[in-house]
Amino acid sequence: MVYRIARSALFLLPPETAHALTLDAVRLRGKLIRPPAHKGPPVNVMGLSFGNRIGLAAGFDKNGVGVDGWFSLGFGHVEVGTVTPKPQAGNPRPRVFRLPAAGGIINRMGFPNDGAERVAARLRLRRNPGIVGVNIGKNAATPLERAIDDYVLCMRTVFTVADYITVNVSSPNTVGLRSLQGSEQLAPLLTAVIEEAHTLELQHRKRVPVVVKISPDLASDELREIAKVAASIPVDGIIATNTTIARDAVASHALAKETGGLSGRPLLAKSCAAVRVLRATLGSSMPIIGVGGVASAADAQLLRQAGADLVQAYTGLVYRGPRLVHELAAALRV
Ligand SMILES: Cc1cc2nc3c(=O)[nH]c(=O)nc-3n(C[C@H](O)[C@H](O)[C@H](O)COP(=O)(O)O)c2cc1C
């Protein structure tokens, strides 16, 4: 009820203004309110102990300004980023569009962020010991042939402040990024990142699992190929999925033609299908983090049944507000 009133006000504002106000409120909340004790036993995935199965998806808190606040809302983990080696402004505005009738958002942000170093410095100051993932990407100005350098540099910069690191090769808003999902490019990229992680692990005596985040627009055989590459290296897990460039589910909507990635309710069927294919290919051992279109307990259960160990949400939070977090955590408690 309270959020429904707040939402009416927030939805009168441009999406990015509403988003900035929300982040301010979350940051303030983190200073004032202690996180609730997690109900139920911790969940062990990738050698990490999560308070529950629900996480904040990447992109909501790109710069890690509200981590303590997110935990105070009941999240079991928070993924910050995408961060790039150098700070960058992202694409020109407007670049975020709400599609309320469809429960969706189209965005073409293009990784605006403070840069890996500033975000790492900020994360060093967080108080809550909950699980924080850092999602890494390449700068728009870095040529695709040099992408590996950017990922390795980010990895080095955030290693000591991250509980896990996500290699994002699936944003549709950085030119060419998604081509890194092809096995000829993905295998060398992930090999380089994992080698760097092993070096840093010895140096800092700390293990940081590495996961790869993939697109919902891959065909089943491409998904199977990625699963095989991921298992052969191996990485520690797969996040499925990022936003979709498809518009079939919102074809009649006035904003459907906006360029960018579509998230929210129209994505649920695709994210569930991707997780199902990955799980069938990988067997039970490789952790999968399911994300895409979760806005209710039933949605989270669908992703879990498809094979996800953990579930993240972004757009559902915009439409349903903070009470969604407890609803999802409770639904996946068993
Ligand atoms: C405005 C916006 C910005 C996003 N930025 C990122 C990002 O920087 N990195 C990333 O990996 N995913 C990003 N995402 C994708 C989300 O993390 C998530 O994978 C996707 O939105 C599907 O989940 P949802 O339907 O719960 O929103 C973004 C999504 C939105 C809506």
PDBQT file of the ligand as one rigid body, heavy atoms in Angstrom, charges set to zero:
ROOT
HETATM    1  C1  LIG A 401      17.676  -0.057 -16.329  1.00  0.00    +0.000 C 
HETATM    2  C2  LIG A 401      18.412  -1.372 -16.330  1.00  0.00    +0.000 A 
HETATM    3  C3  LIG A 401      19.807  -1.377 -16.280  1.00  0.00    +0.000 A 
HETATM    4  C4  LIG A 401      20.491  -2.588 -16.296  1.00  0.00    +0.000 A 
HETATM    5  N1  LIG A 401      21.866  -2.580 -16.221  1.00  0.00    +0.000 NA
HETATM    6  C5  LIG A 401      22.539  -3.761 -16.208  1.00  0.00    +0.000 A 
HETATM    7  C6  LIG A 401      23.953  -3.773 -16.083  1.00  0.00    +0.000 A 
HETATM    8  O1  LIG A 401      24.610  -2.744 -15.966  1.00  0.00    +0.000 OA
HETATM    9  N2  LIG A 401      24.584  -4.989 -16.113  1.00  0.00    +0.000 N 
HETATM   10  C7  LIG A 401      23.900  -6.181 -16.216  1.00  0.00    +0.000 A 
HETATM   11  O2  LIG A 401      24.520  -7.247 -16.226  1.00  0.00    +0.000 OA
HETATM   12  N3  LIG A 401      22.545  -6.180 -16.299  1.00  0.00    +0.000 NA
HETATM   13  C8  LIG A 401      21.869  -5.014 -16.287  1.00  0.00    +0.000 A 
HETATM   14  N4  LIG A 401      20.501  -5.032 -16.375  1.00  0.00    +0.000 N 
HETATM   15  C9  LIG A 401      19.813  -6.330 -16.528  1.00  0.00    +0.000 C 
HETATM   16  C10 LIG A 401      19.326  -6.892 -15.195  1.00  0.00    +0.000 C 
HETATM   17  O3  LIG A 401      20.394  -7.179 -14.333  1.00  0.00    +0.000 OA
HETATM   18  C11 LIG A 401      18.536  -8.192 -15.461  1.00  0.00    +0.000 C 
HETATM   19  O4  LIG A 401      19.406  -9.168 -15.999  1.00  0.00    +0.000 OA
HETATM   20  C12 LIG A 401      17.364  -7.991 -16.410  1.00  0.00    +0.000 C 
HETATM   21  O5  LIG A 401      16.773  -6.740 -16.224  1.00  0.00    +0.000 OA
HETATM   22  C13 LIG A 401      16.293  -9.066 -16.241  1.00  0.00    +0.000 C 
HETATM   23  O6  LIG A 401      15.781  -9.056 -14.943  1.00  0.00    +0.000 OA
HETATM   24  P1  LIG A 401      14.398  -8.323 -14.537  1.00  0.00    +0.000 P 
HETATM   25  O7  LIG A 401      13.372  -8.752 -15.528  1.00  0.00    +0.000 OA
HETATM   26  O8  LIG A 401      14.130  -8.782 -13.126  1.00  0.00    +0.000 OA
HETATM   27  O9  LIG A 401      14.677  -6.856 -14.618  1.00  0.00    +0.000 OA
HETATM   28  C14 LIG A 401      19.785  -3.827 -16.348  1.00  0.00    +0.000 A 
HETATM   29  C15 LIG A 401      18.391  -3.805 -16.381  1.00  0.00    +0.000 A 
HETATM   30  C16 LIG A 401      17.706  -2.603 -16.363  1.00  0.00    +0.000 A 
HETATM   31  C17 LIG A 401      16.194  -2.624 -16.385  1.00  0.00    +0.000 C 
ENDROOT
TORSDOF 0
